[in-house]
Amino acid sequence: MSKQISFKLEELAKLINGKVVGDTNAVVDNLSTIQNANSSSITFLSNAKYIDLLNNSKASAVVVDINFQEDSRFHYIKCNDPYIAYAQLSKIFKNDSEIKIPSIHKSATISKDAEVHESVYIGPNVYVGPNCKIHSGVEIHANCSLVKDVIVGSHSIIHHGTILGSEGFGYAPSDEGYVKIEQLGGLSIGKNVEIGANCTIDRGALDDTQIHDGVKLDNLVHIAHNVVLGKNSAIAASCAIAGSSIIGENFQMGGLSGVLGHLSICNDVTVGAHTLITKNIEKSGNYVGIMPAQKHQDWAKSSVLIKKLSK
């Protein structure tokens, strides 16, 4: 059973840089959604379309925007950004038993040629191969493999089952078949990166694959060899980026999307779900290419029409 923790609203307000409207000494012991809150819950409202849910909520306190018109139904903590406050509260209410104490599990395999900082957490059945370097405060969860030549920057998190530094997909076609291209590069992962479960990031063919500081990857993301992914980018589940694409900072990618190889994408680009990027992007903005499923013959007709309209 998880350990029960509780806070006065005035304590939470200080931690999230907010102001209490109501009883500063009111106590809450859990963080909840609006609709599932109980009498000792704190919840948050970050999107106006959910405001009607407050009518039936049993929450004790609600985190709201600084301009929210409060009433007497709840205690409130008013702040500049309720969603950021929610993220901060989620850390505060995280169960103490989930905190990873620096350690290397006895079932982990660490190469004698690897360099591992003493402050890291390495979970069960993790493999850390030759010439890997893991910096301070890193968490590597169960069943991950760092194949070879992987650098992981400080305070990054790698979730269960992820493979880093695997071989890229490289072959030279010949009359006798495909000739394998050996992958001689490495993989460099920056600071404060979080990589979801069952992701795969390949090491480079010659130069390194690069994942820059602050990048966040959802589960089941594949990044091919020699990709450069700019800092503070965020990629949703089941996306793929093909080899040697260079992507700028603050790139956001919706689920089930892809980027073809050898492309260049500028800073501050957002790609909608189910979108395939096939050309360079030189101007910041939102890009989307969603089409409803059609019979093949109908799709062929639609594509001709789209080409005509775009001229």
N, C-alpha and C positions, 0 to 999 in steps of 0.2 A: 504494500500500500504506500502511496506517495505521502511525503511529509507535508502536513498542513502548514501553510504560511499565511500571514495576514499583515495588513498595513493600514495605518490611518491615511485618510485622503490627503492630509497635509504633507505626509511623507512622500506619497506618490507625486503630488504636485511639484514638489521640489525636484524630484528626480527627472520629471519630464518638462520642467520649466513652464508649469501651468499655474493657474489660479483657481482656488476652490470657491465655488458659489454654493453655499449650503453649510452643513456641519463639517468643519475641518477635522473633527475627531471621529467621524463615522469610519467604521472598520469594514474592509472588504478582504475576502480570502481567495478569490478566484477571478480570472479573466474569461469573459464569455461573449458569445454573439448576443445581439439584442434579443432575439426571439427565444433563446435557450437560457437566458440569465435567471438567477434566483435572487433571493433577498440579500445575499452577501456578495453579489457579483459586481464587478466593474466592467462596463462595456464601452463601445466607442461608436460614434457616428461620423464617418468621413465622406459619405456620399448622400446628397439630399434625397435621392430616390428611395432611401430606406427610412425616411423620417416617420412614415406612418407606422412602422413596426414598433416605435416607442409607445404607441397607444396601449399595447397589450404586454409590454415588457415588465418583468418583475425585478429588474436591476435596482441596486442601491444607488449606483453612481454611473454617470455617462461622461465620457471625454468628448468634447465638442469643440468646434471652431470658436475663435475669440469673438466673432460677431453673432454667434447663435443667440436667439432670444429664448432664454431659459424660463422655466416655470417652477412650480413647487412640487412637481411629481417626483423629482429625483434630486440627488446631490449632483453637482457638475464640476468637472475640471475643464476650464477653458484654456485653449492653447492655440498656437499658430497653425499646427498641422496635426490633426487627430490621427492620421494614418501613421505618421512618424512616431507619434506618441504610443500608438498600438504596438509598433515594432519594439519600442523601448520597454513597454510593459511586458511584452512576451518574454523578454530576457529576465525581467525581475521575477516573474512568476514561474520561470522554468524550474523544474524539480531539481533539487540539489544532487540527487543520485545520478542525474544525467550529465553532470559536469565531468569532463574527462581529465583525470589526473595524469600527469606525464608518466608514461610507462611504455614498455614494449612487451606485447603479449608473448608468452613462451612458445606459441605456435608460429610466430612470425619468422620469416627467413630474411636475414639482412646480409648482403654481400660484404665480404671483407674490404672491398674497394669502395663501399658507400660511406658517406659522411652524414651522420645523423645527430642533430642537436639534442642535448640532454633534456630539453623541455618539451619534446614532442610526445604525442600519444599515437601508438601504432597498435591496431586491433588484431584480433585473431586471424590467422592464415594470410596475413599480408606478406607480399614478396617485394623486397627492395633490391634491385639488381645492381650490376657494376656501374661505377662512376655516377651514382645518384647522390644528390646533395639535398638534405632536408633541413630547412632553417627553423628558427625558434618558433614555438607555439603552434606548430602544425598538427592537425588531427587527420589521421588516415584510418578509416574505419575498415571493418572486417572484409576479407576476401578481395582486397585491391592488389593490383600488380603495378609496380613501377619497373618497367622492363630493363631499361638501361639509359644512361646519359640524360637523366631527368633532374632538373633543379626545381624545387618547390619553395617559393618565397614565404616569409614569416606570416604566421597566423592565417594560413590558408586551410581549407577543410576539404577533404576528399571523401565522398560518401561510398557506401558499400558497393563492391563489385566493379569499381571503375578500373580501367586499364590505361596507363599513361606510358608513353614512349614505345608503343607497339610499332611494328614496321609499316611504313607507308606502302601504298599500292603503286608500285613502279615496275614497269616492264617495257623493254624495247622490242617491237615486233620484228621478226625476221622470217625468211622463207622456211626455216625449220621450226618456227613457233616463237614463243615469247622468251626473251632473254631477261632474266631477273636483274633489276638494278638494286644493288645493295644500299641500304639506308645508313648513311654515314654521319648524319647530323644528330642533334639532340632535341630536347624539349625543355623550354624555359617557361616556368609558371611564376607569375609575380606575387606580390603581397596581397593579403586579404581577398584571395580568390576562393570561391566556393564552387565545387564541382559535384553535381548530383550523382545518384546511383546509376551504375551500369553505363557510364559514358566511356568513350574511347577517343583518345587524342594521340595521333601518330607523331613519332619523331621525324625530323627532317631528312631529306635525301642527302643534301650537302650542308646548307645552312640550317639553323634551328627553327623548329616551330615555336611560335611565341604567343603566350597568353599573358596579357599585361595586367597590371595591378587592378584590383577591384572587380574583375570579371565574375559574373554569376551564371552558371550553367545549370539548367534543369536536368532531370533524368533523361537517359537515352539520347544524348547528343553525341554526334560524331564530328570531329574536326580532323581533317586530313593533313598530310605532311606539308610543311613549309607555309602553313597559314600564319598570318600575323593578325591577332585579334586585339583591337585597341582597348585601352583601360575603361573601366566602368561600363562595359557592355553587358547585356543580359539576354540570354537565349533560352526560349521555352523548350518543352520536351519534344523529342523526336525530330529535331532539326539536324541538317548536315551541311557542312561547308567543305567544298572540294579543294583540292590541293593548290597551294601557291596563291590563294586570294589574300589581298592585303586590305584589312578592314579598319576603319578609323575608330575614334573614341565614341563612347555613348551609343553604340550600335544596339538596337533592340529588335528582337526577332521573334515573331509569333510562332506557335507550335506547328509542326509538320511543314516547315518551310525549308528552302534550300538556296545555296549560293553556288553557282558553277565555278569551275577552277580558273585561275589566272586572271581574276577580276580585281578591280580597285574600287573601294567604296569609301566615300569621304566621311567626315565626322557627322554625328547627330542625324543618323538615318534610322528610321523605324520601318520594319518590314512586317506586314500583316500576316496572319495565319494562312497556311496553305499557299504561300507565294513562292515562286521560283524566280530568283534574280539571275538573268542571263547576260546582262551587259553592265559595264562600269556605271557607277552612280557618282556624279560629280557635284550634285547639289543636295544639301540637307533637306529632309522632309519625310513624309510618310508615303510608303510605296506598298501597293497591294495588287494582287492579280488573281482574285478568287473568281471562279466561274462555276455555275451549277453543273452537275453531271448531266451529260447528254449522250444519246446514241452517236456512234462515230460519224455517221453521215451528217447528222445535224451539227455536230461540232465543227466539221470541215466547212460547212456553210457559214457558221458563226464567225469562224476565224477569218474568212475572206471579208466579211462585213466589217469586222473590227479593223483590219488593215486599211480598208477604204476610208473609214471614219477618222483614222488617225493621221491621214495625209492632209 
